[in-house]
Amino acid sequence: MPSAISRAIDVATVAWRAPIRGVRWTSPEDRHVTLRFVGDVASADVEPISALVRSASRTTGGFTSTLGRVGGFPSVNRAHVVWMGLEDPAGAWIGLAANLDGALAGAFGSETRPFRPHITLGRTTHPVALPQPPPGAGDAPALPVANIVLFRSHLGGSHPRYEPLEIFPLPHAGGG
């Protein structure tokens, strides 16, 4: 995640986040977009997964996106996950996630939930009601989407940590 995007998220949400209790906030350096979560995987299975992701990364060109509104899953009234949405008017995020899901479906099944492009800001074990969301980060720079990163998630402890395993460049927008 470019540091300018993380700064824009912080500026847009810092006052809004202050009164929310019980959320483990994701550190700025760990912010990312999850295209597909596959769960626990043995170390021996990482290379076959990498091959599938590599194949999927070749089918979608790079693009740009912008930050959207703040929200929560499953809802703003009972949030377990607090997120910053990403605008997707051309469907590029949806297409990228669908290509990746298609590549991984044979090994992990298809994702049943609709993909909603977002950056996770925090998680909680007990649902929280979120205050009225801030207006967003309208002054944020565009977010260039130029690669897919395969991460290993370390979810224990005081906050999640994400270990990048491999980076897969996307072809240039408009063809590669």
C-alpha positions in Angstrom: 0.0 0.0 0.0 1.6 3.3 -1.0 2.4 5.5 2.0 0.4 8.4 0.6 -2.7 6.2 0.5 -2.2 5.1 4.1 -1.7 8.7 5.2 -4.9 9.7 3.5 -6.7 6.9 5.3 -5.3 8.1 8.6 -6.2 11.7 8.0 -9.7 10.8 7.0 -10.4 8.4 9.9 -8.2 9.4 12.9 -10.8 11.4 14.8 -13.6 9.0 13.8 -11.7 6.0 15.1 -10.8 7.5 18.5 -14.0 6.7 20.4 -14.4 3.2 19.0 -13.3 0.7 21.6 -12.3 -3.0 21.3 -10.9 -2.8 17.7 -7.4 -4.1 16.9 -6.4 -1.5 14.2 -4.3 -2.7 11.3 -0.9 -1.0 11.3 -0.4 1.2 8.2 2.4 -1.0 6.8 0.1 -4.0 6.9 -2.8 -2.5 5.0 -3.7 -4.3 1.8 -6.7 -5.5 -0.3 -7.6 -9.2 0.2 -8.7 -10.5 -3.2 -9.0 -14.1 -2.0 -8.4 -15.7 1.4 -7.6 -19.5 1.2 -7.1 -20.3 4.9 -4.5 -22.5 6.5 -2.1 -23.9 4.0 0.9 -26.2 4.4 4.2 -24.8 3.4 4.5 -27.5 0.7 1.3 -26.1 -0.9 2.6 -22.5 -1.3 4.4 -23.2 -4.6 1.3 -24.7 -6.3 -0.8 -21.8 -5.1 1.9 -19.4 -6.4 1.6 -21.0 -9.8 -2.2 -20.5 -9.8 -1.8 -16.9 -8.8 0.9 -16.3 -11.4 -1.4 -17.6 -14.1 -4.4 -15.4 -12.9 -2.1 -12.3 -12.7 -1.5 -12.5 -16.4 -5.1 -12.2 -17.3 -5.9 -8.8 -15.9 -4.2 -5.5 -16.7 -3.1 -3.0 -14.0 -5.5 -0.2 -13.2 -6.1 2.7 -10.7 -8.6 3.0 -8.0 -9.6 5.6 -5.4 -10.6 5.4 -1.8 -14.3 5.3 -1.0 -16.4 5.3 2.2 -15.8 3.7 5.6 -17.9 0.7 6.6 -18.1 -2.5 8.5 -18.7 -6.2 8.0 -21.3 -7.7 8.4 -22.8 -4.2 9.0 -22.0 -0.8 10.5 -24.3 -1.7 13.5 -22.5 -5.0 14.3 -19.1 -4.6 12.8 -16.4 -7.3 13.3 -14.3 -5.8 10.5 -13.9 -2.0 9.9 -12.9 -1.1 6.4 -12.2 1.7 3.8 -14.0 0.9 0.6 -12.4 1.2 -2.9 -14.2 2.7 -5.8 -14.7 0.3 -8.7 -16.8 2.0 -11.4 -15.3 0.0 -14.3 -15.4 -3.3 -12.4 -11.6 -3.8 -12.5 -11.4 -5.0 -8.8 -14.4 -7.4 -9.4 -12.7 -8.7 -12.5 -9.3 -9.2 -10.8 -10.9 -11.0 -7.9 -13.0 -13.2 -10.2 -10.0 -14.2 -12.2 -8.1 -15.1 -9.1 -11.1 -17.0 -7.7 -11.4 -18.9 -10.9 -7.8 -19.9 -10.8 -8.0 -21.1 -7.2 -11.5 -22.7 -7.3 -10.2 -26.2 -8.3 -8.0 -26.3 -5.2 -10.1 -24.3 -2.7 -13.6 -24.1 -4.1 -15.2 -20.9 -5.2 -15.8 -17.9 -2.9 -19.5 -17.8 -2.1 -19.6 -14.2 -0.8 -19.7 -11.3 -3.2 -16.3 -9.5 -3.5 -16.4 -5.9 -2.1 -13.1 -4.1 -2.7 -11.8 -2.7 0.6 -8.8 -2.1 2.8 -9.3 -3.6 6.3 -8.7 -1.0 8.9 -9.4 -3.1 12.0 -11.0 -6.2 13.5 -12.8 -7.0 16.7 -13.9 -10.2 18.4 -17.1 -8.6 19.7 -19.4 -6.7 17.3 -19.3 -2.9 17.6 -21.7 -0.2 16.4 -19.7 2.3 14.3 -20.3 6.0 14.6 -21.5 8.0 11.6 -18.8 7.4 9.0 -16.5 10.3 8.0 -17.1 11.8 4.6 -14.2 9.7 3.1 -10.8 10.5 1.8 -11.8 12.5 -1.3 -8.4 14.3 -1.5 -6.4 11.1 -1.5 -4.2 10.3 -4.5 -5.2 7.5 -6.9 -4.2 4.0 -5.8 -2.2 2.3 -8.6 -3.0 -1.4 -8.8 0.1 -2.9 -10.5 0.5 -6.4 -8.8 -0.9 -9.2 -6.7 1.0 -10.1 -3.6 0.7 -13.6 -2.0 0.7 -13.1 1.7 0.9 -15.4 4.7 -1.4 -14.1 7.5 -0.3 -14.2 11.1 -3.5 -13.4 12.9 -2.6 -14.1 16.6 -1.3 -11.5 19.0 -2.2 -7.9 19.5 -2.7 -7.2 15.8 -2.5 -9.1 12.5 0.8 -9.3 10.6 1.1 -10.1 6.9 4.2 -11.7 5.4 4.6 -11.2 1.7 5.7 -14.4 0.0 5.7 -13.5 -3.7 4.7 -10.5 -5.9 3.1 -11.1 -9.3 3.1 -8.1 -11.7 -0.1 -7.3 -13.6 0.3 -6.5 -17.3 0.1 -2.8 -18.1 -3.4 -1.4 -18.4 -4.7 -1.8 -21.9 -3.0 -5.1 -22.8 0.3 -5.9 -21.2 
